[in-house]
Amino acid sequence: MTSDSASPDYRTLPAPVALEDTIAEVDTRPVPDPDGGTNPETTFVLRNAG
């Protein structure tokens, strides 16, 4: 059994954080095209057109 003192208190919210105090954690640079600019569906059709 857990005691009341061991459970977290969800009745109050934490203090707000100013936007200036945050940092971006997601890399927003564009990534290279994994298909190299080709259409994989066209390649599939041409390969299996038989």
Biopython code that builds the backbone (N, CA, C, O; Angstrom):
import numpy as np
from Bio.PDB.StructureBuilder import StructureBuilder

atoms = [
    (1, "MET", "N", (0.838, -1.184, 0.000)),
    (1, "MET", "CA", (0.000, 0.000, 0.000)),
    (1, "MET", "C", (0.877, 1.240, 0.000)),
    (1, "MET", "O", (1.971, 1.242, 0.565)),
    (2, "THR", "N", (0.389, 2.289, -0.636)),
    (2, "THR", "CA", (1.139, 3.535, -0.650)),
    (2, "THR", "C", (0.489, 4.519, 0.299)),
    (2, "THR", "O", (-0.730, 4.523, 0.475)),
    (3, "SER", "N", (1.298, 5.336, 0.897)),
    (3, "SER", "CA", (0.756, 6.355, 1.794)),
    (3, "SER", "C", (0.447, 7.612, 0.991)),
    (3, "SER", "O", (0.901, 7.766, -0.143)),
    (4, "ASP", "N", (-0.335, 8.512, 1.595)),
    (4, "ASP", "CA", (-0.693, 9.758, 0.916)),
    (4, "ASP", "C", (0.521, 10.642, 0.676)),
    (4, "ASP", "O", (0.548, 11.390, -0.301)),
    (5, "SER", "N", (1.521, 10.576, 1.539)),
    (5, "SER", "CA", (2.704, 11.413, 1.377)),
    (5, "SER", "C", (3.574, 10.950, 0.210)),
    (5, "SER", "O", (4.370, 11.732, -0.309)),
    (6, "ALA", "N", (3.436, 9.695, -0.209)),
    (6, "ALA", "CA", (4.246, 9.183, -1.310)),
    (6, "ALA", "C", (3.617, 9.475, -2.672)),
    (6, "ALA", "O", (4.307, 9.416, -3.689)),
    (7, "SER", "N", (2.331, 9.787, -2.709)),
    (7, "SER", "CA", (1.688, 10.045, -3.998)),
    (7, "SER", "C", (1.919, 11.491, -4.425)),
    (7, "SER", "O", (1.984, 12.382, -3.578)),
    (8, "PRO", "N", (2.044, 11.730, -5.728)),
    (8, "PRO", "CA", (2.259, 13.100, -6.197)),
    (8, "PRO", "C", (1.013, 13.967, -5.990)),
    (8, "PRO", "O", (-0.110, 13.464, -5.948)),
    (9, "ASP", "N", (1.230, 15.254, -5.864)),
    (9, "ASP", "CA", (0.142, 16.197, -5.627)),
    (9, "ASP", "C", (-0.258, 16.818, -6.966)),
    (9, "ASP", "O", (0.501, 17.608, -7.528)),
    (10, "TYR", "N", (-1.425, 16.477, -7.477)),
    (10, "TYR", "CA", (-1.906, 16.982, -8.761)),
    (10, "TYR", "C", (-2.950, 18.084, -8.585)),
    (10, "TYR", "O", (-3.618, 18.454, -9.551)),
    (11, "ARG", "N", (-3.101, 18.605, -7.390)),
    (11, "ARG", "CA", (-4.123, 19.623, -7.157)),
    (11, "ARG", "C", (-3.679, 21.010, -7.594)),
    (11, "ARG", "O", (-4.524, 21.868, -7.851)),
    (12, "THR", "N", (-2.366, 21.254, -7.687)),
    (12, "THR", "CA", (-1.875, 22.575, -8.097)),
    (12, "THR", "C", (-0.978, 22.430, -9.315)),
    (12, "THR", "O", (-0.288, 21.423, -9.473)),
    (13, "LEU", "N", (-0.993, 23.435, -10.166)),
    (13, "LEU", "CA", (-0.166, 23.437, -11.356)),
    (13, "LEU", "C", (1.197, 24.044, -11.043)),
    (13, "LEU", "O", (1.315, 24.854, -10.124)),
    (14, "PRO", "N", (2.231, 23.661, -11.798)),
    (14, "PRO", "CA", (3.535, 24.290, -11.589)),
    (14, "PRO", "C", (3.513, 25.734, -12.079)),
    (14, "PRO", "O", (2.587, 26.152, -12.774)),
    (15, "ALA", "N", (4.536, 26.482, -11.713)),
    (15, "ALA", "CA", (4.626, 27.888, -12.134)),
    (15, "ALA", "C", (4.767, 27.953, -13.651)),
    (15, "ALA", "O", (5.426, 27.097, -14.241)),
    (16, "PRO", "N", (4.158, 28.957, -14.299)),
    (16, "PRO", "CA", (4.277, 29.062, -15.754)),
    (16, "PRO", "C", (5.718, 29.358, -16.170)),
    (16, "PRO", "O", (6.476, 29.984, -15.429)),
    (17, "VAL", "N", (6.081, 28.898, -17.365)),
    (17, "VAL", "CA", (7.419, 29.107, -17.909)),
    (17, "VAL", "C", (7.317, 30.130, -19.030)),
    (17, "VAL", "O", (6.471, 30.006, -19.916)),
    (18, "ALA", "N", (8.182, 31.142, -18.991)),
    (18, "ALA", "CA", (8.192, 32.166, -20.034)),
    (18, "ALA", "C", (8.751, 31.568, -21.323)),
    (18, "ALA", "O", (9.659, 30.738, -21.278)),
    (19, "LEU", "N", (8.224, 31.976, -22.452)),
    (19, "LEU", "CA", (8.664, 31.459, -23.740)),
    (19, "LEU", "C", (10.139, 31.765, -23.980)),
    (19, "LEU", "O", (10.829, 30.981, -24.631)),
    (20, "GLU", "N", (10.631, 32.886, -23.469)),
    (20, "GLU", "CA", (12.028, 33.256, -23.642)),
    (20, "GLU", "C", (12.974, 32.312, -22.905)),
    (20, "GLU", "O", (14.152, 32.218, -23.249)),
    (21, "ASP", "N", (12.461, 31.611, -21.889)),
    (21, "ASP", "CA", (13.284, 30.693, -21.108)),
    (21, "ASP", "C", (13.318, 29.289, -21.695)),
    (21, "ASP", "O", (13.964, 28.405, -21.132)),
    (22, "THR", "N", (12.644, 29.068, -22.802)),
    (22, "THR", "CA", (12.601, 27.738, -23.404)),
    (22, "THR", "C", (13.577, 27.667, -24.571)),
    (22, "THR", "O", (13.984, 28.692, -25.117)),
    (23, "ILE", "N", (13.948, 26.439, -24.948)),
    (23, "ILE", "CA", (14.797, 26.225, -26.107)),
    (23, "ILE", "C", (14.135, 25.185, -26.999)),
    (23, "ILE", "O", (13.395, 24.323, -26.525)),
    (24, "ALA", "N", (14.409, 25.276, -28.289)),
    (24, "ALA", "CA", (13.852, 24.302, -29.233)),
    (24, "ALA", "C", (14.629, 22.997, -29.127)),
    (24, "ALA", "O", (15.860, 23.002, -29.144)),
    (25, "GLU", "N", (13.921, 21.887, -29.018)),
    (25, "GLU", "CA", (14.573, 20.585, -28.940)),
    (25, "GLU", "C", (14.374, 19.774, -30.207)),
    (25, "GLU", "O", (14.852, 18.644, -30.304)),
    (26, "VAL", "N", (13.673, 20.339, -31.176)),
    (26, "VAL", "CA", (13.413, 19.631, -32.414)),
    (26, "VAL", "C", (14.241, 20.280, -33.510)),
    (26, "VAL", "O", (14.189, 21.497, -33.691)),
    (27, "ASP", "N", (14.999, 19.485, -34.236)),
    (27, "ASP", "CA", (15.797, 19.995, -35.337)),
    (27, "ASP", "C", (14.861, 20.329, -36.498)),
    (27, "ASP", "O", (14.163, 19.451, -37.005)),
    (28, "THR", "N", (14.844, 21.583, -36.915)),
    (28, "THR", "CA", (13.890, 22.017, -37.942)),
    (28, "THR", "C", (14.521, 22.135, -39.315)),
    (28, "THR", "O", (13.877, 22.607, -40.252)),
    (29, "ARG", "N", (15.771, 21.715, -39.452)),
    (29, "ARG", "CA", (16.413, 21.771, -40.772)),
    (29, "ARG", "C", (15.793, 20.713, -41.693)),
    (29, "ARG", "O", (15.422, 19.635, -41.229)),
    (30, "PRO", "N", (15.676, 21.012, -42.987)),
    (30, "PRO", "CA", (15.107, 20.008, -43.899)),
    (30, "PRO", "C", (16.041, 18.805, -44.027)),
    (30, "PRO", "O", (17.264, 18.948, -44.036)),
    (31, "VAL", "N", (15.449, 17.633, -44.125)),
    (31, "VAL", "CA", (16.231, 16.405, -44.264)),
    (31, "VAL", "C", (16.323, 16.043, -45.746)),
    (31, "VAL", "O", (15.447, 16.416, -46.526)),
    (32, "PRO", "N", (17.373, 15.321, -46.141)),
    (32, "PRO", "CA", (17.488, 14.926, -47.546)),
    (32, "PRO", "C", (16.387, 13.940, -47.944)),
    (32, "PRO", "O", (15.891, 13.170, -47.120)),
    (33, "ASP", "N", (16.025, 13.983, -49.205)),
    (33, "ASP", "CA", (14.986, 13.102, -49.729)),
    (33, "ASP", "C", (15.512, 11.669, -49.762)),
    (33, "ASP", "O", (16.504, 11.409, -50.444)),
    (34, "PRO", "N", (14.877, 10.716, -49.042)),
    (34, "PRO", "CA", (15.392, 9.345, -49.023)),
    (34, "PRO", "C", (15.277, 8.641, -50.371)),
    (34, "PRO", "O", (15.996, 7.674, -50.622)),
    (35, "ASP", "N", (14.385, 9.109, -51.239)),
    (35, "ASP", "CA", (14.227, 8.481, -52.546)),
    (35, "ASP", "C", (15.074, 9.152, -53.619)),
    (35, "ASP", "O", (15.050, 8.728, -54.774)),
    (36, "GLY", "N", (15.818, 10.183, -53.262)),
    (36, "GLY", "CA", (16.695, 10.849, -54.222)),
    (36, "GLY", "C", (15.940, 11.569, -55.329)),
    (36, "GLY", "O", (16.482, 11.728, -56.423)),
    (37, "GLY", "N", (14.729, 12.004, -55.090)),
    (37, "GLY", "CA", (13.959, 12.735, -56.081)),
    (37, "GLY", "C", (13.196, 11.856, -57.055)),
    (37, "GLY", "O", (12.546, 12.367, -57.968)),
    (38, "THR", "N", (13.262, 10.548, -56.879)),
    (38, "THR", "CA", (12.522, 9.655, -57.775)),
    (38, "THR", "C", (11.205, 9.248, -57.135)),
    (38, "THR", "O", (11.059, 9.282, -55.913)),
    (39, "ASN", "N", (10.257, 8.866, -57.963)),
    (39, "ASN", "CA", (8.961, 8.411, -57.472)),
    (39, "ASN", "C", (9.025, 6.894, -57.302)),
    (39, "ASN", "O", (9.135, 6.178, -58.297)),
    (40, "PRO", "N", (8.958, 6.384, -56.071)),
    (40, "PRO", "CA", (9.082, 4.932, -55.876)),
    (40, "PRO", "C", (7.953, 4.142, -56.510)),
    (40, "PRO", "O", (8.151, 2.980, -56.864)),
    (41, "GLU", "N", (6.772, 4.733, -56.668)),
    (41, "GLU", "CA", (5.678, 4.009, -57.307)),
    (41, "GLU", "C", (5.932, 3.828, -58.799)),
    (41, "GLU", "O", (5.615, 2.778, -59.359)),
    (42, "THR", "N", (6.500, 4.840, -59.445)),
    (42, "THR", "CA", (6.837, 4.710, -60.864)),
    (42, "THR", "C", (7.904, 3.646, -61.055)),
    (42, "THR", "O", (7.825, 2.851, -61.992)),
    (43, "THR", "N", (8.900, 3.618, -60.179)),
    (43, "THR", "CA", (9.953, 2.614, -60.257)),
    (43, "THR", "C", (9.368, 1.214, -60.076)),
    (43, "THR", "O", (9.779, 0.284, -60.769)),
    (44, "PHE", "N", (8.425, 1.053, -59.164)),
    (44, "PHE", "CA", (7.799, -0.245, -58.937)),
    (44, "PHE", "C", (7.040, -0.712, -60.181)),
    (44, "PHE", "O", (7.139, -1.874, -60.575)),
    (45, "VAL", "N", (6.279, 0.204, -60.799)),
    (45, "VAL", "CA", (5.509, -0.157, -61.978)),
    (45, "VAL", "C", (6.427, -0.535, -63.127)),
    (45, "VAL", "O", (6.176, -1.531, -63.805)),
    (46, "LEU", "N", (7.483, 0.231, -63.363)),
    (46, "LEU", "CA", (8.388, -0.070, -64.454)),
    (46, "LEU", "C", (9.140, -1.380, -64.213)),
    (46, "LEU", "O", (9.403, -2.118, -65.162)),
    (47, "ARG", "N", (9.484, -1.676, -62.981)),
    (47, "ARG", "CA", (10.211, -2.905, -62.666)),
    (47, "ARG", "C", (9.315, -4.126, -62.837)),
    (47, "ARG", "O", (9.794, -5.190, -63.229)),
    (48, "ASN", "N", (8.009, -3.987, -62.546)),
    (48, "ASN", "CA", (7.102, -5.142, -62.585)),
    (48, "ASN", "C", (6.177, -5.140, -63.792)),
    (48, "ASN", "O", (5.217, -5.909, -63.820)),
    (49, "ALA", "N", (6.431, -4.307, -64.785)),
    (49, "ALA", "CA", (5.552, -4.214, -65.956)),
    (49, "ALA", "C", (5.685, -5.422, -66.868)),
    (49, "ALA", "O", (4.806, -5.681, -67.690)),
    (50, "GLY", "N", (6.744, -6.139, -66.732)),
    (50, "GLY", "CA", (6.989, -7.403, -67.330)),
    (50, "GLY", "C", (6.824, -7.653, -68.706)),
    (50, "GLY", "O", (7.054, -8.773, -69.162)),
]
sb = StructureBuilder()
sb.init_structure("model")
sb.init_model(0)
sb.init_chain("A")
sb.init_seg("    ")
for serial, (resi, resn, name, xyz) in enumerate(atoms, 1):
    if name == "N":
        sb.init_residue(resn, " ", resi, " ")
    sb.init_atom(name, np.array(xyz, "f"), 0.0, 1.0, " ", f" {name:<3s}", serial, name[0])
structure = sb.get_structure()
